[in-house]
Amino acid sequence: MIQLPSQAEISYLRRFSVAAIYLIAVPTRPPMVLVGTATNIASSAAALVARRRGLFVAGKPLDIAWAGWLADGAANRLVHAVTSRHGSTLLKMSVKDATIEIAALAARHGVTLADHGTTLARVSNAVGKIRERVEASRQNGTLQRFNAEFKRRRLLAQRTGARFPTYGVVLRRLRTAMAMAAATGGAGTPLAIFDQVFGAD
């Protein structure tokens, strides 16, 4: 069973439109696997298995045995190519053979599969940086300035009759801007980030 991304890591990956192709080992002889694609692997795998309940032992943890990461559009196309070839999401082969076939199809489609462990390590590091920046912004007053800027711009929008996003929406935008800064290694000044979140006056 591979390590699965946390909810914070899933949110980060979704911001960059990244998804995994994954394999679930089916406890049968001869060996078989189920193939799927998702950013939230756990949720997707549960739905995939629910349609094949007869192949699995009730109450036994799923063996999500392998995953590779790539752009979500490419992941969908690659899984479509695999399932079209086999006529099903159920592949009558071992995990090892399935990974070899998927890697070969990816190469044929000009797609690079990122290693699961390496991807999660990088994402975990980026999410950690975001948490550190949020905490630093609390300590140095940036978040207070953000809240004050939100109130200022909301009042301005109310006076002019313009539409203005809710606090929840702009907070998500702030986290996205911080994620982009973390991913690119940029620091991002408060004013520049505020303009990304609210739009320049």
C-alpha positions in Angstrom: 0.0 0.0 0.0 1.5 3.3 -1.1 1.2 6.5 1.1 -1.8 8.6 0.1 -1.8 12.4 0.0 -3.4 14.3 2.9 -6.3 16.6 2.3 -4.0 19.6 2.3 -1.8 17.9 -0.3 -4.8 17.0 -2.4 -5.9 20.7 -2.4 -2.4 21.8 -3.4 -2.2 19.3 -6.3 -5.6 20.3 -7.5 -4.5 23.9 -7.7 -2.0 22.8 -10.3 -4.3 20.4 -12.1 -2.3 17.3 -11.3 -3.7 13.8 -10.9 -2.4 10.3 -10.4 -2.9 7.1 -12.4 -3.1 4.4 -9.8 -3.4 0.6 -9.5 -5.3 -1.4 -7.0 -4.1 -5.0 -6.5 -7.1 -7.4 -6.7 -6.7 -10.3 -4.3 -7.2 -13.0 -6.9 -5.3 -15.8 -8.7 -4.2 -15.2 -11.4 -3.5 -11.6 -10.4 -5.5 -8.7 -11.6 -5.5 -4.9 -11.0 -8.0 -2.1 -11.2 -6.8 1.1 -12.9 -8.1 4.6 -12.1 -7.1 8.3 -12.1 -7.7 11.0 -9.5 -6.1 13.5 -7.3 -7.9 12.2 -4.3 -6.8 8.5 -4.8 -8.6 7.2 -1.7 -12.0 8.5 -2.6 -11.7 7.4 -6.3 -10.4 4.0 -5.3 -13.3 3.4 -3.0 -15.8 4.3 -5.8 -13.9 2.0 -8.2 -14.0 -0.9 -5.8 -17.7 -0.4 -5.0 -18.5 -1.4 -8.6 -16.4 -4.6 -8.2 -17.4 -5.6 -4.7 -17.3 -9.3 -5.5 -13.6 -9.3 -6.1 -12.7 -7.9 -2.7 -12.9 -9.2 0.9 -15.2 -7.0 3.0 -13.4 -5.1 5.7 -10.0 -5.8 4.3 -7.9 -2.6 3.5 -7.4 -1.9 -0.2 -3.9 -2.5 -1.6 -3.4 0.6 -3.7 -0.1 -0.7 -5.0 1.3 1.9 -7.4 0.7 5.5 -8.6 2.3 7.9 -11.1 1.6 11.6 -11.3 1.0 13.9 -14.3 -1.3 16.6 -15.6 -5.0 15.6 -15.0 -5.9 15.9 -18.7 -3.0 13.6 -19.7 -3.9 11.2 -16.9 -7.5 10.9 -18.2 -6.3 10.3 -21.8 -3.8 7.7 -20.6 -6.3 5.8 -18.5 -8.7 5.9 -21.5 -6.0 4.4 -23.7 -5.3 1.6 -21.1 -9.0 0.8 -20.5 -9.8 0.9 -24.3 -7.0 -1.6 -24.9 -8.4 -4.0 -22.2 -12.1 -3.2 -22.6 -12.4 -2.5 -18.9 -10.8 -0.9 -15.8 -10.0 -4.4 -14.7 -6.7 -5.6 -16.1 -5.9 -9.3 -16.1 -2.2 -8.9 -15.2 0.1 -8.3 -12.2 0.9 -4.8 -10.8 4.4 -5.1 -12.2 3.1 -5.9 -15.8 0.5 -3.2 -15.5 3.1 -0.5 -14.5 5.3 -1.6 -17.5 2.4 -1.3 -19.9 1.3 2.1 -18.5 4.9 3.4 -18.7 5.1 2.2 -22.3 1.8 3.9 -23.2 2.9 7.1 -21.5 6.1 7.1 -23.6 4.1 6.5 -26.7 1.9 9.5 -25.9 4.8 11.7 -25.1 3.8 11.9 -21.4 6.2 11.7 -18.4 5.0 10.0 -15.3 6.3 11.5 -12.1 7.3 9.1 -9.3 4.7 8.9 -6.5 7.1 9.1 -3.6 9.1 12.0 -5.1 5.9 13.9 -5.9 4.4 13.5 -2.4 7.7 14.5 -0.8 7.8 17.7 -2.9 4.1 18.5 -2.3 4.5 17.9 1.4 7.4 20.3 1.5 5.4 22.9 -0.4 2.4 22.5 1.9 4.7 22.9 4.9 6.1 26.2 3.4 2.5 27.5 3.0 1.7 26.7 6.6 4.9 28.4 7.7 4.0 31.5 5.6 0.5 31.6 7.1 1.9 31.4 10.6 4.5 34.1 9.7 1.8 36.3 8.3 -0.1 36.0 11.6 3.0 36.9 13.6 4.1 39.9 11.4 0.7 41.3 10.9 0.3 40.5 7.2 -2.9 38.6 7.8 -4.3 41.6 9.8 -3.4 43.8 6.8 -5.1 41.3 4.5 -8.3 41.4 6.6 -8.2 45.2 6.7 -7.7 45.3 2.9 -10.6 42.9 2.4 -12.9 45.2 4.5 -11.7 48.3 2.6 -12.3 46.8 -0.8 -15.6 45.3 0.2 -16.9 48.7 1.4 -15.7 50.3 -1.8 -17.5 47.7 -3.9 -20.7 48.3 -1.8 -20.5 52.0 -2.4 -20.1 51.6 -6.2 -22.6 48.7 -6.4 -19.9 46.3 -7.7 -19.9 42.6 -7.0 -17.4 41.5 -4.4 -16.3 37.9 -3.4 -17.0 36.5 0.0 -14.2 36.2 2.6 -14.1 32.4 2.1 -13.5 32.9 -1.6 -10.7 35.5 -1.2 -9.1 33.4 1.6 -8.9 30.4 -0.9 -7.4 32.8 -3.5 -4.8 33.9 -0.9 -3.8 30.2 -0.2 -3.6 29.6 -4.0 -1.4 32.7 -4.4 0.8 31.4 -1.5 0.9 28.0 -3.1 2.1 29.4 -6.4 4.8 31.4 -4.5 5.9 28.3 -2.6 6.0 26.2 -5.8 8.0 28.8 -7.8 10.2 29.7 -4.8 9.0 33.4 -5.0 8.5 35.4 -1.9 5.7 37.6 -3.2 5.2 41.0 -1.5 1.9 41.5 0.4 0.8 44.2 -2.1 1.4 41.9 -5.1 -0.4 39.0 -3.4 -3.3 41.2 -2.4 -3.6 42.4 -6.0 -3.7 38.8 -7.2 -6.4 37.9 -4.6 -8.6 41.0 -5.0 -7.6 42.4 -8.3 -5.7 45.7 -8.6 -7.7 48.9 -7.8 
